């Protein structure tokens, strides 16, 4: 596996995911980081966008997923983003996705945030 990486950090979207009714009704911010592992040598040598991953497409797809159909779990949001990246970008060998929810309310307290991070490799 290549050690090269493309990092998309701090993508902020508004979604309605969660297990609690207020999360679904009011919605909240989600902060998404995506790390793409792929061989970037050809892109670096040719200066050709076709030789790399157009990360504006990854950003657009992450937005569609986070701002799309509500699900209960942050894990599901992360899994859908990872699956889309691997499905739509054949040169990506692995993808790490972190989905954060800032200011999480629990029964009797507020956390500064919670996060789910997953790593998926092509062929697993």
Legacy VTK file of the C-alpha trace (Angstrom):
# vtk DataFile Version 3.0
C-alpha trace
ASCII
DATASET POLYDATA
POINTS 124 float
0.000 0.000 0.000
1.224 3.458 -0.855
2.233 5.832 1.911
0.960 8.806 -0.126
-2.120 10.543 1.202
-4.643 13.185 0.236
-6.193 14.791 3.312
-9.515 16.614 3.381
-9.882 18.108 6.837
-12.607 20.037 8.586
-15.428 19.685 6.078
-18.466 21.088 7.921
-21.967 20.004 6.951
-25.413 20.157 8.545
-27.207 16.862 9.076
-30.119 15.313 10.965
-28.527 12.055 12.122
-28.905 10.610 15.598
-30.923 8.367 17.849
-32.680 11.169 19.722
-35.716 12.999 18.349
-34.162 16.489 18.783
-31.129 15.421 16.718
-33.451 14.486 13.870
-35.752 17.510 14.251
-33.227 20.284 14.880
-30.184 18.813 13.153
-26.597 19.700 13.972
-23.161 20.313 12.525
-21.003 17.381 11.487
-17.282 17.803 10.849
-15.784 15.279 8.432
-12.142 14.431 7.747
-11.207 12.048 4.930
-7.768 10.569 4.282
-7.253 8.933 0.891
-4.330 6.546 0.491
-3.196 6.243 -3.103
-0.063 6.390 -5.200
0.449 10.034 -6.178
3.746 9.700 -8.072
2.219 9.910 -11.555
0.182 12.976 -10.618
3.264 14.642 -9.146
5.306 13.964 -12.275
2.640 14.855 -14.869
0.725 17.654 -13.104
-2.428 16.021 -14.489
-5.678 15.987 -12.497
-6.661 12.747 -14.256
-3.707 11.049 -12.522
-5.030 11.712 -9.028
-8.280 11.928 -7.075
-10.309 15.066 -7.692
-11.033 15.820 -4.066
-13.798 18.253 -4.953
-15.748 15.114 -5.957
-15.002 13.512 -2.584
-16.152 16.694 -0.815
-19.363 16.814 -2.858
-20.148 13.151 -2.106
-19.467 13.551 1.622
-21.836 16.542 1.637
-24.556 14.520 -0.123
-24.265 11.756 2.473
-24.168 13.983 5.568
-26.891 16.325 4.352
-28.953 13.455 2.922
-31.181 10.787 4.392
-31.014 10.753 8.203
-29.636 7.647 9.925
-29.334 6.783 13.601
-25.591 6.236 13.918
-22.528 8.316 13.154
-20.908 4.984 12.278
-23.363 4.614 9.390
-22.499 8.068 8.067
-18.772 7.226 8.155
-19.331 3.838 6.523
-21.352 5.370 3.676
-18.653 7.945 2.974
-15.898 5.307 2.976
-17.897 2.995 0.695
-18.611 5.827 -1.758
-14.937 6.810 -1.938
-13.784 3.253 -2.622
-16.582 2.676 -5.136
-16.114 5.921 -7.063
-12.309 6.279 -7.014
-10.519 3.085 -8.148
-7.035 4.433 -7.458
-7.792 4.826 -3.721
-6.247 1.876 -1.890
-7.656 2.772 1.528
-9.737 5.500 3.105
-9.905 6.757 6.669
-13.044 8.683 7.596
-13.611 10.625 10.814
-17.062 12.051 11.519
-17.335 14.399 14.504
-20.384 15.830 16.214
-19.450 18.979 18.160
-21.338 19.836 21.358
-23.002 16.493 22.045
-25.818 16.587 24.588
-26.185 13.581 26.850
-28.814 13.068 29.529
-27.244 15.349 32.120
-24.187 16.879 30.474
-22.733 18.292 27.268
-19.553 16.912 25.712
-17.300 19.086 23.604
-17.865 16.473 20.935
-17.893 12.846 19.901
-16.312 11.182 16.893
-16.216 7.974 14.931
-13.172 7.057 12.863
-12.992 4.111 10.486
-10.369 2.748 8.094
-11.460 0.734 5.071
-9.142 -0.925 2.558
-10.002 -1.930 -0.965
-10.897 -5.610 -1.165
-11.758 -6.081 2.495
LINES 1 125
124 0 1 2 3 4 5 6 7 8 9 10 11 12 13 14 15 16 17 18 19 20 21 22 23 24 25 26 27 28 29 30 31 32 33 34 35 36 37 38 39 40 41 42 43 44 45 46 47 48 49 50 51 52 53 54 55 56 57 58 59 60 61 62 63 64 65 66 67 68 69 70 71 72 73 74 75 76 77 78 79 80 81 82 83 84 85 86 87 88 89 90 91 92 93 94 95 96 97 98 99 100 101 102 103 104 105 106 107 108 109 110 111 112 113 114 115 116 117 118 119 120 121 122 123
